[in-house]
Amino acid sequence: MRRVALLAALALVAGCGSSQAGSADVKKALEARLHGKSLSFEWVYCLRTTRSFEDHPIFRCNVNFGEPHIIRYCATLEVGELVTNHERPAMRCGRSA
């Protein structure tokens, strides 16, 4: 049992060194864009989906603009730049993560 837990922990750590964007990177980029547009929001939550768009992982991000007014964004990072379904309507998150 201890060996299985150790192997699982090692697999998790190995995945952290990936060059692909993570949900924290996408969240940070989306928050920066929203702040740049002077939009007021309460929180942003991003979760990686099983989908990809032009070989980039897609993240489903929910943004709470208050009362609650939650808007879904499908997002990815292309060469470090945030791209969402608002610029690229062909990008789809799907119904589930």
N, CA, C and O atoms as a printed pandas DataFrame, in Angstrom:
     atom_number atom_name residue_name chain_id  residue_number  x_coord  y_coord  z_coord
0              1         N          MET        A               1    0.830   -1.190    0.000
1              2        CA          MET        A               1    0.000    0.000    0.000
2              3         C          MET        A               1    0.876    1.257    0.000
3              4         O          MET        A               1    0.592    2.225   -0.705
4              5         N          ARG        A               2    1.924    1.225    0.787
5              6        CA          ARG        A               2    2.830    2.356    0.870
6              7         C          ARG        A               2    3.517    2.593   -0.481
7              8         O          ARG        A               2    3.727    3.732   -0.899
8              9         N          ARG        A               3    3.857    1.498   -1.142
9             10        CA          ARG        A               3    4.513    1.574   -2.452
10            11         C          ARG        A               3    3.591    2.221   -3.484
11            12         O          ARG        A               3    4.050    3.027   -4.293
12            13         N          VAL        A               4    2.304    1.886   -3.471
13            14        CA          VAL        A               4    1.337    2.455   -4.401
14            15         C          VAL        A               4    1.217    3.960   -4.162
15            16         O          VAL        A               4    1.174    4.737   -5.117
16            17         N          ALA        A               5    1.163    4.373   -2.905
17            18        CA          ALA        A               5    1.064    5.794   -2.578
18            19         C          ALA        A               5    2.308    6.541   -3.053
19            20         O          ALA        A               5    2.199    7.652   -3.573
20            21         N          LEU        A               6    3.481    5.948   -2.884
21            22        CA          LEU        A               6    4.723    6.565   -3.325
22            23         C          LEU        A               6    4.754    6.704   -4.840
23            24         O          LEU        A               6    5.157    7.747   -5.357
24            25         N          LEU        A               7    4.334    5.664   -5.561
25            26        CA          LEU        A               7    4.303    5.728   -7.021
26            27         C          LEU        A               7    3.319    6.786   -7.514
27            28         O          LEU        A               7    3.602    7.491   -8.482
28            29         N          ALA        A               8    2.182    6.898   -6.863
29            30        CA          ALA        A               8    1.195    7.912   -7.239
30            31         C          ALA        A               8    1.755    9.309   -7.013
31            32         O          ALA        A               8    1.564   10.196   -7.845
32            33         N          ALA        A               9    2.442    9.511   -5.896
33            34        CA          ALA        A               9    3.041   10.809   -5.603
34            35         C          ALA        A               9    4.123   11.153   -6.628
35            36         O          ALA        A               9    4.216   12.297   -7.071
36            37         N          LEU        A              10    4.935   10.174   -7.002
37            38        CA          LEU        A              10    5.979   10.415   -7.999
38            39         C          LEU        A              10    5.381   10.752   -9.362
39            40         O          LEU        A              10    5.906   11.612  -10.069
40            41         N          ALA        A              11    4.309   10.099   -9.732
41            42        CA          ALA        A              11    3.645   10.387  -11.010
42            43         C          ALA        A              11    3.091   11.802  -11.012
43            44         O          ALA        A              11    3.161   12.496  -12.026
44            45         N          LEU        A              12    2.542   12.233   -9.889
45            46        CA          LEU        A              12    2.001   13.582   -9.781
46            47         C          LEU        A              12    3.107   14.616   -9.916
47            48         O          LEU        A              12    2.951   15.597  -10.642
48            49         N          VAL        A              13    4.216   14.408   -9.228
49            50        CA          VAL        A              13    5.343   15.337   -9.290
50            51         C          VAL        A              13    5.938   15.366  -10.687
51            52         O          VAL        A              13    6.312   16.432  -11.175
52            53         N          ALA        A              14    6.030   14.233  -11.328
53            54        CA          ALA        A              14    6.583   14.173  -12.686
54            55         C          ALA        A              14    5.746   14.998  -13.642
55            56         O          ALA        A              14    6.290   15.634  -14.545
56            57         N          GLY        A              15    4.453   15.002  -13.465
57            58        CA          GLY        A              15    3.569   15.785  -14.327
58            59         C          GLY        A              15    3.697   17.273  -14.125
59            60         O          GLY        A              15    3.316   18.043  -15.007
60            61         N          CYS        A              16    4.225   17.711  -12.986
61            62        CA          CYS        A              16    4.345   19.137  -12.703
62            63         C          CYS        A              16    5.406   19.810  -13.545
63            64         O          CYS        A              16    5.375   21.031  -13.703
64            65         N          GLY        A              17    6.334   19.063  -14.084
65            66        CA          GLY        A              17    7.388   19.653  -14.882
66            67         C          GLY        A              17    7.010   19.826  -16.342
67            68         O          GLY        A              17    7.858   20.191  -17.156
68            69         N          SER        A              18    5.790   19.579  -16.683
69            70        CA          SER        A              18    5.342   19.643  -18.066
70            71         C          SER        A              18    5.443   21.057  -18.619
71            72         O          SER        A              18    5.262   22.032  -17.890
72            73         N          SER        A              19    5.731   21.160  -19.900
73            74        CA          SER        A              19    5.814   22.473  -20.541
74            75         C          SER        A              19    4.438   22.998  -20.928
75            76         O          SER        A              19    4.306   24.159  -21.316
76            77         N          GLN        A              20    3.412   22.157  -20.827
77            78        CA          GLN        A              20    2.077   22.606  -21.181
78            79         C          GLN        A              20    1.505   23.470  -20.068
79            80         O          GLN        A              20    1.883   23.348  -18.902
80            81         N          ALA        A              21    0.589   24.343  -20.454
81            82        CA          ALA        A              21   -0.051   25.235  -19.500
82            83         C          ALA        A              21   -0.860   24.443  -18.490
83            84         O          ALA        A              21   -1.409   23.385  -18.797
84            85         N          GLY        A              22   -0.922   24.970  -17.294
85            86        CA          GLY        A              22   -1.743   24.393  -16.245
86            87         C          GLY        A              22   -2.911   25.313  -15.954
87            88         O          GLY        A              22   -2.957   26.445  -16.438
88            89         N          SER        A              23   -3.854   24.825  -15.163
89            90        CA          SER        A              23   -5.035   25.629  -14.858
90            91         C          SER        A              23   -4.666   26.921  -14.143
91            92         O          SER        A              23   -5.332   27.937  -14.341
92            93         N          ALA        A              24   -3.614   26.910  -13.310
93            94        CA          ALA        A              24   -3.196   28.134  -12.613
94            95         C          ALA        A              24   -2.682   29.180  -13.604
95            96         O          ALA        A              24   -2.910   30.375  -13.418
96            97         N          ASP        A              25   -1.989   28.732  -14.658
97            98        CA          ASP        A              25   -1.476   29.653  -15.679
98            99         C          ASP        A              25   -2.623   30.297  -16.456
99           100         O          ASP        A              25   -2.617   31.501  -16.711
100          101         N          VAL        A              26   -3.593   29.489  -16.822
101          102        CA          VAL        A              26   -4.743   29.990  -17.581
102          103         C          VAL        A              26   -5.562   30.929  -16.706
103          104         O          VAL        A              26   -6.006   31.981  -17.167
104          105         N          LYS        A              27   -5.762   30.557  -15.455
105          106        CA          LYS        A              27   -6.513   31.410  -14.524
106          107         C          LYS        A              27   -5.839   32.768  -14.377
107          108         O          LYS        A              27   -6.501   33.804  -14.436
108          109         N          LYS        A              28   -4.542   32.765  -14.188
109          110        CA          LYS        A              28   -3.786   34.012  -14.020
110          111         C          LYS        A              28   -3.912   34.893  -15.271
111          112         O          LYS        A              28   -4.104   36.104  -15.162
112          113         N          ALA        A              29   -3.802   34.283  -16.451
113          114        CA          ALA        A              29   -3.914   35.037  -17.699
114          115         C          ALA        A              29   -5.323   35.602  -17.887
115          116         O          ALA        A              29   -5.479   36.737  -18.338
116          117         N          LEU        A              30   -6.348   34.816  -17.545
117          118        CA          LEU        A              30   -7.724   35.289  -17.672
118          119         C          LEU        A              30   -8.000   36.411  -16.687
119          120         O          LEU        A              30   -8.636   37.402  -17.047
120          121         N          GLU        A              31   -7.534   36.277  -15.450
121          122        CA          GLU        A              31   -7.710   37.346  -14.463
122          123         C          GLU        A              31   -7.031   38.634  -14.931
123          124         O          GLU        A              31   -7.587   39.722  -14.779
124          125         N          ALA        A              32   -5.830   38.512  -15.499
125          126        CA          ALA        A              32   -5.114   39.692  -16.005
126          127         C          ALA        A              32   -5.907   40.362  -17.123
127          128         O          ALA        A              32   -5.988   41.589  -17.178
128          129         N          ARG        A              33   -6.494   39.556  -18.019
129          130        CA          ARG        A              33   -7.289   40.132  -19.103
130          131         C          ARG        A              33   -8.514   40.858  -18.546
131          132         O          ARG        A              33   -8.836   41.963  -18.981
132          133         N          LEU        A              34   -9.187   40.239  -17.594
133          134        CA          LEU        A              34  -10.378   40.867  -17.010
134          135         C          LEU        A              34  -10.020   42.162  -16.296
135          136         O          LEU        A              34  -10.732   43.157  -16.430
136          137         N          HIS        A              35   -8.927   42.165  -15.538
137          138        CA          HIS        A              35   -8.469   43.389  -14.874
138          139         C          HIS        A              35   -8.108   44.447  -15.919
139          140         O          HIS        A              35   -8.419   45.625  -15.748
140          141         N          GLY        A              36   -7.453   44.023  -16.998
141          142        CA          GLY        A              36   -7.064   44.942  -18.064
142          143         C          GLY        A              36   -8.253   45.612  -18.733
143          144         O          GLY        A              36   -8.139   46.722  -19.254
144          145         N          LYS        A              37   -9.388   44.936  -18.715
145          146        CA          LYS        A              37  -10.612   45.507  -19.282
146          147         C          LYS        A              37  -11.451   46.208  -18.213
147          148         O          LYS        A              37  -12.590   46.598  -18.466
148          149         N          SER        A              38  -10.877   46.364  -17.016
149          150        CA          SER        A              38  -11.539   47.016  -15.872
150          151         C          SER        A              38  -12.862   46.356  -15.515
151          152         O          SER        A              38  -13.817   47.028  -15.124
152          153         N          LEU        A              39  -12.911   45.027  -15.653
153          154        CA          LEU        A              39  -14.106   44.277  -15.288
154          155         C          LEU        A              39  -14.006   43.845  -13.825
155          156         O          LEU        A              39  -12.945   43.430  -13.360
156          157         N          SER        A              40  -15.103   43.948  -13.125
157          158        CA          SER        A              40  -15.151   43.562  -11.730
158          159         C          SER        A              40  -15.701   42.140  -11.613
159          160         O          SER        A              40  -16.767   41.829  -12.145
160          161         N          PHE        A              41  -14.963   41.288  -10.913
161          162        CA          PHE        A              41  -15.400   39.907  -10.725
162          163         C          PHE        A              41  -15.013   39.451   -9.324
163          164         O          PHE        A              41  -14.121   40.017   -8.692
164          165         N          GLU        A              42  -15.705   38.412   -8.854
165          166        CA          GLU        A              42  -15.443   37.902   -7.508
166          167         C          GLU        A              42  -14.416   36.780   -7.515
167          168         O          GLU        A              42  -13.541   36.743   -6.651
168          169         N          TRP        A              43  -14.507   35.874   -8.468
169          170        CA          TRP        A              43  -13.547   34.780   -8.544
170          171         C          TRP        A              43  -13.516   34.184   -9.939
171          172         O          TRP        A              43  -14.435   34.353  -10.740
172          173         N          VAL        A              44  -12.414   33.476  -10.198
173          174        CA          VAL        A              44  -12.218   32.728  -11.444
174          175         C          VAL        A              44  -11.788   31.323  -11.048
175          176         O          VAL        A              44  -10.900   31.155  -10.212
176          177         N          TYR        A              45  -12.409   30.324  -11.639
177          178        CA          TYR        A              45  -12.032   28.935  -11.392
178          179         C          TYR        A              45  -11.850   28.248  -12.739
179          180         O          TYR        A              45  -12.762   28.241  -13.566
180          181         N          CYS        A              46  -10.669   27.671  -12.959
181          182        CA          CYS        A              46  -10.381   26.990  -14.226
182          183         C          CYS        A              46  -10.060   25.525  -13.976
183          184         O          CYS        A              46   -9.381   25.176  -13.011
184          185         N          LEU        A              47  -10.556   24.683  -14.856
185          186        CA          LEU        A              47  -10.362   23.244  -14.766
186          187         C          LEU        A              47  -10.048   22.708  -16.156
187          188         O          LEU        A              47  -10.733   23.028  -17.127
188          189         N          ARG        A              48   -9.015   21.898  -16.240
189          190        CA          ARG        A              48   -8.646   21.323  -17.534
190          191         C          ARG        A              48   -9.711   20.331  -17.988
191          192         O          ARG        A              48  -10.226   19.544  -17.194
192          193         N          THR        A              49  -10.029   20.384  -19.270
193          194        CA          THR        A              49  -10.979   19.435  -19.841
194          195         C          THR        A              49  -10.195   18.331  -20.551
195          196         O          THR        A              49   -8.965   18.356  -20.590
196          197         N          THR        A              50  -10.903   17.389  -21.094
197          198        CA          THR        A              50  -10.250   16.314  -21.845
198          199         C          THR        A              50  -10.048   16.710  -23.309
199          200         O          THR        A              50   -9.494   15.939  -24.093
200          201         N          ARG        A              51  -10.491   17.891  -23.669
201          202        CA          ARG        A              51  -10.423   18.353  -25.055
202          203         C          ARG        A              51   -9.161   19.158  -25.322
203          204         O          ARG        A              51   -8.465   19.598  -24.407
204          205         N          SER        A              52   -8.894   19.334  -26.617
205          206        CA          SER        A              52   -7.784   20.190  -27.024
206          207         C          SER        A              52   -8.222   21.000  -28.241
207          208         O          SER        A              52   -9.190   20.657  -28.921
208          209         N          PHE        A              53   -7.496   22.069  -28.495
209          210        CA          PHE        A              53   -7.781   22.936  -29.627
210          211         C          PHE        A              53   -6.458   23.260  -30.284
211          212         O          PHE        A              53   -5.606   23.920  -29.688
212          213         N          GLU        A              54   -6.282   22.799  -31.513
213          214        CA          GLU        A              54   -5.033   22.982  -32.243
214          215         C          GLU        A              54   -3.833   22.544  -31.392
215          216         O          GLU        A              54   -2.834   23.254  -31.281
216          217         N          ASP        A              55   -3.964   21.366  -30.803
217          218        CA          ASP        A              55   -2.925   20.729  -29.985
218          219         C          ASP        A              55   -2.634   21.438  -28.657
219          220         O          ASP        A              55   -1.602   21.175  -28.039
220          221         N          HIS        A              56   -3.516   22.323  -28.214
221          222        CA          HIS        A              56   -3.373   22.977  -26.920
222          223         C          HIS        A              56   -4.498   22.496  -26.007
223          224         O          HIS        A              56   -5.642   22.391  -26.450
224          225         N          PRO        A              57   -4.195   22.200  -24.739
225          226        CA          PRO        A              57   -5.256   21.750  -23.837
226          227         C          PRO        A              57   -6.272   22.865  -23.590
227          228         O          PRO        A              57   -5.915   24.037  -23.476
228          229         N          ILE        A              58   -7.529   22.479  -23.512
229          230        CA          ILE        A              58   -8.599   23.444  -23.244
230          231         C          ILE        A              58   -8.968   23.381  -21.768
231          232         O          ILE        A              58   -9.063   22.307  -21.173
232          233         N          PHE        A              59   -9.172   24.563  -21.196
233          234        CA          PHE        A              59   -9.594   24.707  -19.812
234          235         C          PHE        A              59  -10.965   25.368  -19.790
235          236         O          PHE        A              59  -11.219   26.326  -20.519
236          237         N          ARG        A              60  -11.842   24.843  -18.944
237          238        CA          ARG        A              60  -13.149   25.481  -18.744
238          239         C          ARG        A              60  -13.008   26.387  -17.536
239          240         O          ARG        A              60  -12.701   25.924  -16.438
240          241         N          CYS        A              61  -13.231   27.671  -17.735
241          242        CA          CYS        A              61  -13.103   28.639  -16.650
242          243         C          CYS        A              61  -14.461   29.264  -16.379
243          244         O          CYS        A              61  -15.148   29.706  -17.300
244          245         N          ASN        A              62  -14.838   29.298  -15.130
245          246        CA          ASN        A              62  -16.049   29.982  -14.708
246          247         C          ASN        A              62  -15.633   31.265  -14.012
247          248         O          ASN        A              62  -14.767   31.256  -13.137
248          249         N          VAL        A              63  -16.257   32.373  -14.408
249          250        CA          VAL        A              63  -15.970   33.671  -13.814
250          251         C          VAL        A              63  -17.247   34.175  -13.169
251          252         O          VAL        A              63  -18.284   34.281  -13.824
252          253         N          ASN        A              64  -17.168   34.486  -11.881
253          254        CA          ASN        A              64  -18.324   35.004  -11.144
254          255         C          ASN        A              64  -18.249   36.521  -11.152
255          256         O          ASN        A              64  -17.379   37.120  -10.520
256          257         N          PHE        A              65  -19.183   37.136  -11.885
257          258        CA          PHE        A              65  -19.255   38.584  -11.957
258          259         C          PHE        A              65  -20.201   39.154  -10.900
259          260         O          PHE        A              65  -20.509   40.345  -10.925
260          261         N          GLY        A              66  -20.667   38.307   -9.967
261          262        CA          GLY        A              66  -21.495   38.761   -8.850
262          263         C          GLY        A              66  -22.965   38.448   -9.022
263          264         O          GLY        A              66  -23.446   38.298  -10.146
264          265         N          GLU        A              67  -23.669   38.349   -7.934
265          266        CA          GLU        A              67  -25.129   38.214   -7.742
266          267         C          GLU        A              67  -25.751   36.890   -8.099
267          268         O          GLU        A              67  -26.952   37.043   -8.325
268          269         N          PRO        A              68  -25.373   35.720   -8.220
269          270        CA          PRO        A              68  -24.216   35.300   -9.000
270          271         C          PRO        A              68  -24.512   35.390  -10.483
271          272         O          PRO        A              68  -25.587   35.011  -10.949
272          273         N          HIS        A              69  -23.573   35.880  -11.181
273          274        CA          HIS        A              69  -23.634   35.976  -12.639
274          275         C          HIS        A              69  -22.357   35.306  -13.138
275          276         O          HIS        A              69  -21.317   35.949  -13.274
276          277         N          ILE        A              70  -22.450   34.017  -13.406
277          278        CA          ILE        A              70  -21.276   33.226  -13.761
278          279         C          ILE        A              70  -21.237   33.002  -15.278
279          280         O          ILE        A              70  -22.186   32.509  -15.886
280          281         N          ILE        A              71  -20.110   33.382  -15.849
281          282        CA          ILE        A              71  -19.895   33.225  -17.284
282          283         C          ILE        A              71  -18.819   32.170  -17.498
283          284         O          ILE        A              71  -17.797   32.166  -16.811
284          285         N          ARG        A              72  -19.054   31.276  -18.455
285          286        CA          ARG        A              72  -18.076   30.231  -18.785
286          287         C          ARG        A              72  -17.199   30.696  -19.941
287          288         O          ARG        A              72  -17.686   31.236  -20.934
288          289         N          TYR        A              73  -15.921   30.478  -19.793
289          290        CA          TYR        A              73  -14.953   30.710  -20.857
290          291         C          TYR        A              73  -14.257   29.390  -21.144
291          292         O          TYR        A              73  -13.921   28.651  -20.218
292          293         N          CYS        A              74  -14.040   29.089  -22.414
293          294        CA          CYS        A              74  -13.152   28.002  -22.809
294          295         C          CYS        A              74  -11.853   28.704  -23.145
295          296         O          CYS        A              74  -11.848   29.660  -23.921
296          297         N          ALA        A              75  -10.755   28.246  -22.574
297          298        CA          ALA        A              75   -9.503   28.990  -22.736
298          299         C          ALA        A              75   -8.311   28.063  -22.874
299          300         O          ALA        A              75   -8.334   26.913  -22.433
300          301         N          THR        A              76   -7.272   28.592  -23.497
301          302        CA          THR        A              76   -5.990   27.915  -23.590
302          303         C          THR        A              76   -4.915   28.977  -23.727
303          304         O          THR        A              76   -5.207   30.156  -23.922
304          305         N          LEU        A              77   -3.676   28.547  -23.622
305          306        CA          LEU        A              77   -2.551   29.446  -23.860
306          307         C          LEU        A              77   -1.853   28.989  -25.124
307          308         O          LEU        A              77   -1.472   27.824  -25.242
308          309         N          GLU        A              78   -1.684   29.894  -26.062
309          310        CA          GLU        A              78   -0.948   29.636  -27.300
310          311         C          GLU        A              78    0.277   30.526  -27.283
311          312         O          GLU        A              78    0.166   31.748  -27.378
312          313         N          VAL        A              79    1.435   29.920  -27.162
313          314        CA          VAL        A              79    2.708   30.639  -27.069
314          315         C          VAL        A              79    2.625   31.675  -25.939
315          316         O          VAL        A              79    3.066   32.814  -26.094
316          317         N          GLY        A              80    2.058   31.262  -24.810
317          318        CA          GLY        A              80    1.962   32.112  -23.635
318          319         C          GLY        A              80    0.851   33.141  -23.665
319          320         O          GLY        A              80    0.672   33.872  -22.691
320          321         N          GLU        A              81    0.103   33.221  -24.748
321          322        CA          GLU        A              81   -0.981   34.192  -24.882
322          323         C          GLU        A              81   -2.330   33.514  -24.671
323          324         O          GLU        A              81   -2.584   32.431  -25.199
324          325         N          LEU        A              82   -3.188   34.164  -23.893
325          326        CA          LEU        A              82   -4.525   33.639  -23.632
326          327         C          LEU        A              82   -5.386   33.727  -24.881
327          328         O          LEU        A              82   -5.447   34.765  -25.540
328          329         N          VAL        A              83   -6.045   32.630  -25.191
329          330        CA          VAL        A              83   -7.020   32.575  -26.284
330          331         C          VAL        A              83   -8.270   31.948  -25.695
331          332         O          VAL        A              83   -8.200   30.908  -25.040
332          333         N          THR        A              84   -9.420   32.581  -25.929
333          334        CA          THR        A              84  -10.677   32.042  -25.414
334          335         C          THR        A              84  -11.654   31.798  -26.553
335          336         O          THR        A              84  -11.408   32.161  -27.703
336          337         N          ASN        A              85  -12.760   31.176  -26.202
337          338        CA          ASN        A              85  -13.813   30.924  -27.184
338          339         C          ASN        A              85  -14.476   32.225  -27.644
339          340         O          ASN        A              85  -15.219   32.219  -28.626
340          341         N          HIS        A              86  -14.222   33.324  -26.959
341          342        CA          HIS        A              86  -14.785   34.603  -27.401
342          343         C          HIS        A              86  -14.045   35.119  -28.636
343          344         O          HIS        A              86  -14.647   35.762  -29.496
344          345         N          GLU        A              87  -12.731   34.837  -28.728
345          346        CA          GLU        A              87  -11.976   35.195  -29.931
346          347         C          GLU        A              87  -12.047   34.091  -30.982
347          348         O          GLU        A              87  -12.063   34.361  -32.183
348          349         N          ARG        A              88  -12.089   32.859  -30.520
349          350        CA          ARG        A              88  -12.063   31.693  -31.405
350          351         C          ARG        A              88  -13.299   30.841  -31.123
351          352         O          ARG        A              88  -13.203   29.869  -30.373
352          353         N          PRO        A              89  -14.452   31.171  -31.696
353          354        CA          PRO        A              89  -15.696   30.443  -31.408
354          355         C          PRO        A              89  -15.637   28.938  -31.670
355          356         O          PRO        A              89  -16.450   28.192  -31.124
356          357         N          ALA        A              90  -14.704   28.483  -32.485
357          358        CA          ALA        A              90  -14.609   27.040  -32.759
358          359         C          ALA        A              90  -14.090   26.267  -31.545
359          360         O          ALA        A              90  -14.225   25.044  -31.492
360          361         N          MET        A              91  -13.505   26.955  -30.581
361          362        CA          MET        A              91  -13.010   26.291  -29.368
362          363         C          MET        A              91  -14.206   25.925  -28.490
363          364         O          MET        A              91  -15.024   26.781  -28.154
364          365         N          ARG        A              92  -14.300   24.671  -28.128
365          366        CA          ARG        A              92  -15.414   24.179  -27.314
366          367         C          ARG        A              92  -14.894   23.460  -26.080
367          368         O          ARG        A              92  -13.945   22.680  -26.159
368          369         N          CYS        A              93  -15.520   23.725  -24.941
369          370        CA          CYS        A              93  -15.144   23.036  -23.691
370          371         C          CYS        A              93  -15.907   21.735  -23.518
371          372         O          CYS        A              93  -15.428   20.810  -22.862
372          373         N          GLY        A              94  -17.077   21.665  -24.098
373          374        CA          GLY        A              94  -17.943   20.522  -23.840
374          375         C          GLY        A              94  -18.748   20.748  -22.570
375          376         O          GLY        A              94  -18.570   21.750  -21.878
376          377         N          ARG        A              95  -19.614   19.827  -22.278
377          378        CA          ARG        A              95  -20.475   19.955  -21.104
378          379         C          ARG        A              95  -19.761   19.618  -19.814
379          380         O          ARG        A              95  -20.059   20.199  -18.770
380          381         N          SER        A              96  -18.818   18.681  -19.869
381          382        CA          SER        A              96  -18.137   18.270  -18.646
382          383         C          SER        A              96  -16.642   18.422  -18.809
383          384         O          SER        A              96  -16.122   18.513  -19.921
384          385         N          ALA        A              97  -15.961   18.448  -17.675
385          386        CA          ALA        A              97  -14.510   18.577  -17.696
386          387         C          ALA        A              97  -13.929   17.244  -18.026
387          388         O          ALA        A              97  -12.708   17.103  -18.102
